[in-house]
Amino acid sequence: MRSLRWTLGAFLLLAALAGCATWQPKDVQTVGFWALGWHYTATQNRIQRAIPPVIDFLRPRYPDIRAVEPPKDLGRDFRAAVLNAPARLQRHLDRRMVAAMTVTGLPCAAESFPVRDGKETVAAFFLLDVTALAKPPAEWRPCGPVAPPGAGEDRVAALRALLSGLMDAAVKR
């Protein structure tokens, strides 16, 4: 019985690894790539270093992009922004935000990308440029049709507004 479990486990692992080898960079915008694992991570903890397939997806557009660990202060502010968000925004992020991934090399402070199931946008992932977000919120300039934070907002409120704008922009694409 033990041998059968080991053989079955090894087979499933090899099958999963073989499936990963067939992913193309554009697949990061499909719900099948992300599966449902992100639903099992608390929303306020969905900040992480950008994963290699996302970097591969972005490299043609942003050749200088690099994945970096989220700085502790950004992680703290991100968690506070999510936990102290209005209930409607919390639910929206919980259901639809796959991850907020930290990078350097973006020409802006943040950008969002839709995740689709067929033609329907069902989720999004965000890129947060740690170099840009280390500056005062008044200097943050998001990519795309996302309004910059309001003048005079503290970092947590500005980050909350940025997350809301990123989600709205991804859903409209």
C-alpha positions, 0 to 999 in steps of 0.5 A: 500500500505504501509503495502504491501511495508513493508511486501515485504521489510521484506520478501526480507530481510529475504530471503537475510539473509537465503541465507547468512546462507548457505554460506560456507568458500570456497564460498569466491572464487566464484563471486556469493559470491561477487555479483557486489557490489564491482564495485560500490566502487572506486578502491582506496577505496577498502581497508577494514578490512577483513570480517568474511567469509574471516577470516573463509576461511583462519583460517584452513591455518592461525590459528592466522589470525585476521581482523584489521582496515586498519591503516590510513597511509596504507589507504593513501598509498593504495589510492595513489598507485592506483590513481598514477598507470599507466592507464593499472594497474588502469583498471586492478585493477578496473575491477578485484580487489574485495577488499584489506582486512587488517589482522594480522597473515599472515606469509607474507606481502600480498597474493591474492586469485582468485575469479572464475565464474565456472572455469574462474578466473574473479577477486581477493581479496587481504590480506594485513598484517598490521604488515608486511607492517608497516616495510620498503618495503625492508622487505616485503615478499609476499606469493606465486609467487609474487616478493618482491618490489625493493630495494629503492622504496618508500612505495607508489611505493612498494605498487603499485608493490605489488598490480600489482604482487598480481593481476598477481598471482591471475589471473594465479591460 
